[in-house]
C-alpha cells in the first residue's frame, strides 16, 4: 500500500518544511509515502469562496484513479486517538486498497464534489490550526501510527 498526502499550495515556512522532511524520511522505512503539492489556484483573490473550492476540488479529484481511496482532513471529521488512527491504517493495509490519499484542503475547505467522493473525514483536533502547520501534524501522526503498529517506543501511554 502507498500513502499520499495532497496539500494545496507550497509550505512557506522553513521550520515546517524541515519538520515535514524529517517525518517523511522516517516514514519511508515503513511504507511508500509521498506528499504531493497542488499549486494554489491562480487569481484566487478575485474568486468567490465557492468558486475557489470548486477549482481546488477539480484539482484534487484529477489526482484520483481506480484503487485510490480518498480521506479528508476536515474539522467536521471523526476524531481518533493516535492508537485509534493506527488501527484505522492497519485495517486499510489489510484491505484491498492500493493507495490511501489524504487531503488537506485550502483555506475554505472542500467542494461538495470532493466530499461526495471521500471515503471518510478525519479531524485532528477541535482546535483550529493553519493549513501550513496541519501538514506537519498529519505527517507526524502517520509516522506515529506506524511506530505504534510496530510496537516501537516512539509513542508513550
N, C-alpha and C positions, 0 to 999 in steps of 0.2 A: 504494500500500500504506500501511497505517497500523500503528503500533506502540502497544500499550497495555501499561503496566506495572501489574499488580494487586498491591496490598500489603494486608496485614491490619493494621488499626489505624492511627491517625494518627501522623505523625512528631512526636515530642515535643520534640526538641532543636532550638533555634533555628538553630545554625550548620549543622546538617544540612539543615534546611528551606531555608536560604539557598543552600547549595551545590546542592541539587536544583533550586531555581528557576533558578539560573544556567544549568545544563546543559539544563534543559527549554526555556528560551528560545532557547538556541543550537541545539538540535535542530530547532526549528520551521523553520529555514532549509533543512533537508534533507528532512524527512518529517513527516507528520502524527503527532504523538506526544502521548500523554496518560498521566498517572499517576492511576489510579483507586484510591481508598481503600475497602476493605471494612471496615465497622465491626467492632470487636472483638466476639467472641461474649459475650453477656451471661451473667453468673454462671459464667464460666469457672473460677473458683477452686473451685467446688463440683463440677466435672465431672471425669471420668476423662480421661486423655490421649487415649484412643481416641475418646471422645465429642466432645471439643473438636476433634480433627482431622476427625471426621465432619461436625460443624456447619460448620466453616470450609470444608471440601470442598464442601458443598452450596452455600454462598455463592459460591465460586469457579466451580463448574460452572454456576450460574444465570446467569453473565455470558457464557457461550459461546453462539454461534449459528453457523449454517452460514457457511462462509467464514472463520471464525476458527480459527487454529491455535495450540494450547496448548504452551508451553515452560516448564519449571520450573527456577528457580534452586535447585539442590539439591547438597549436599555430595558426593553419590554420582554426580554427573553427569559429563559429558565436560568436560575442561579444554581451553580454547582459548588460544592466544596472542592478542594483540589483532588481529594481521593475520588469524589464522585465524577469529576471530569476525567480522571484517569480511567475509571470504569467505563465511561462513555466511549473513550478512544479504544479501549480494549474490545468492546463489543463491535465497534466499527471494523477493527482489524480482523476479527474472526468472521465477519460477514463478507459478502462478495463485492464490496465497494473497492474500486481500484484506486480512487483518489478522493480525499476529502478536501473540499475547497472552503476555507473560512474567509469571510469578508468583513473588513472594517470599512464602513461606508463613508461618504462625505459628511460635511458638517450638518446636513439636514436629514440624514438617514437614507432610507431606501425607497425606491419607487414601488408601487403596488405590484408591478410585474416581477420584481425581484423577490418580494415577499411571497408571491404565489409559487415561485419555483423553489423556494428554500425548503429544505427538509426540517430545519429547526432554527430557533433563535436562542442565543446564549447570552446571558448577562454576566458581566464581570463583577458588577457591584451596583448598589443603589446610588453610589456616588457618581458624579459626572467627571470624566477625565478628558483632556484634549485628545484629539484623534492621533496626534503625534505620540503621546505617551501610551495610549492604548496599544500601539504596535509592540512596544517593548513588553508590556504586561502580557499580551497574548503569546508572544514567543516564549517568554519565561514560563508561563503556565503550561504550555505544550511540553516544554523541556521537563518541568517538574512532574507532569503526568507520566512521562516515560521513566523517570527515576523512581517514581512510586511503583510502577508496574514491574520494574527490575529489582525492587527491594533495596535500592541504594540509599545511602544515608543523607542525601540532599534535603529531603523533606522530614521535618520533625513534628511529632504529635504533641 
